[in-house]
Amino acid sequence: MKQNVLFLASIAVLFSACHIASEEPVVEKEDSAYEAFGLLTIPSSGFTKENLRTKIVLTNDELLDIYMFDVKFAALMPVTIDMVISSVGYTKSGNDIHFYGDSIIPTAGNKPYAKYIITDLVGQITADSLLINNNYGDTPSIYQGKLAK
């Protein structure tokens, strides 16, 4: 009986920790946010996460924040996370936005995750798509998304 109680308690903890949430971003102006749904690929393992929701928020004339919701980086990853990559530099060229960053510590649930430091971040927003290439720690990733209208 005691083993059953411990087993049920461990299952409850497991299910309560299945998602590390971050708050939805506050958008000051409607034209300062871009939302996309797309495919995250981890080339080294072949893992893909489909229909990943990503939101880019321009925080000022030079910086933007990247929000990725319900992220997994491996099939056996026991939780999904809402990750925020803050203070990413960007420039505008016509209607396109090009962004870049290096050595950025992402957060999830308002906690920093230095183990997964973002390096070699480059990305682009066009009229209908979002592309992000970067490394999480030593692991390269590619995100390709279609902008929501």
Backbone hydrogen bonds, N-H to C=O, Kabsch-Sander energy under -0.5 kcal/mol:
donor,donor_aa,acceptor,acceptor_aa,energy
5,V,1,M,-2.0
6,L,2,K,-2.1
7,F,3,Q,-2.6
8,L,4,N,-2.6
9,A,5,V,-2.4
10,S,6,L,-2.3
11,I,7,F,-2.1
12,A,8,L,-2.3
13,V,9,A,-2.2
14,L,10,S,-2.3
15,F,11,I,-2.6
16,S,12,A,-2.1
17,A,13,V,-1.2
18,C,15,F,-1.0
20,I,80,T,-2.7
21,A,19,H,-0.7
27,V,25,P,-0.5
28,E,26,V,-0.6
32,S,29,K,-2.1
33,A,30,E,-1.0
34,Y,56,I,-2.5
36,A,54,T,-2.9
37,F,146,K,-1.9
38,G,52,L,-1.7
39,L,144,Q,-2.6
40,L,49,K,-2.4
41,T,39,L,-0.5
41,T,142,I,-3.1
42,I,47,F,-2.8
45,S,42,I,-1.2
46,G,42,I,-2.2
47,F,42,I,-0.8
49,K,40,L,-2.4
50,E,48,T,-0.5
52,L,38,G,-3.1
53,R,69,F,-0.5
54,T,36,A,-2.7
55,K,67,Y,-2.8
56,I,34,Y,-3.1
57,V,65,D,-2.5
58,L,32,S,-3.3
59,T,57,V,-0.7
59,T,63,L,-1.7
60,N,63,L,-1.6
64,L,88,V,-2.3
65,D,57,V,-2.5
66,I,85,I,-2.8
67,Y,55,K,-3.1
68,M,83,M,-2.8
69,F,53,R,-2.7
71,V,81,I,-3.4
77,M,74,A,-1.5
80,T,18,C,-2.2
81,I,71,V,-1.8
82,D,20,I,-2.6
83,M,68,M,-2.6
83,M,81,I,-0.7
84,V,107,T,-2.6
85,I,66,I,-2.9
86,S,84,V,-0.6
88,V,64,L,-2.9
89,G,100,Y,-1.3
90,Y,62,E,-1.8
91,T,98,H,-2.5
93,S,96,D,-2.8
96,D,93,S,-1.9
97,I,125,I,-2.2
98,H,91,T,-2.7
99,F,123,G,-2.2
100,Y,89,G,-2.3
101,G,121,L,-1.9
103,S,118,I,-0.9
104,I,118,I,-2.0
107,T,84,V,-2.3
108,A,111,K,-2.2
109,G,82,D,-0.6
111,K,108,A,-1.5
113,Y,106,P,-2.6
116,Y,113,Y,-1.6
117,I,114,A,-1.3
118,I,104,I,-3.6
119,T,117,I,-0.5
119,T,135,N,-1.7
121,L,101,G,-2.2
122,V,133,N,-2.5
123,G,99,F,-2.2
124,Q,131,L,-2.2
125,I,97,I,-2.6
126,T,129,S,-2.5
130,L,145,G,-2.4
131,L,124,Q,-2.4
132,I,143,Y,-2.5
133,N,122,V,-3.0
134,N,141,S,-1.8
135,N,119,T,-2.4
136,Y,139,T,-3.1
137,G,117,I,-2.7
137,G,135,N,-0.7
139,T,136,Y,-2.2
141,S,134,N,-2.8
142,I,41,T,-2.2
143,Y,132,I,-3.0
144,Q,39,L,-2.1
145,G,130,L,-3.1
146,K,37,F,-2.4
147,L,128,D,-1.9
148,A,35,E,-3.5
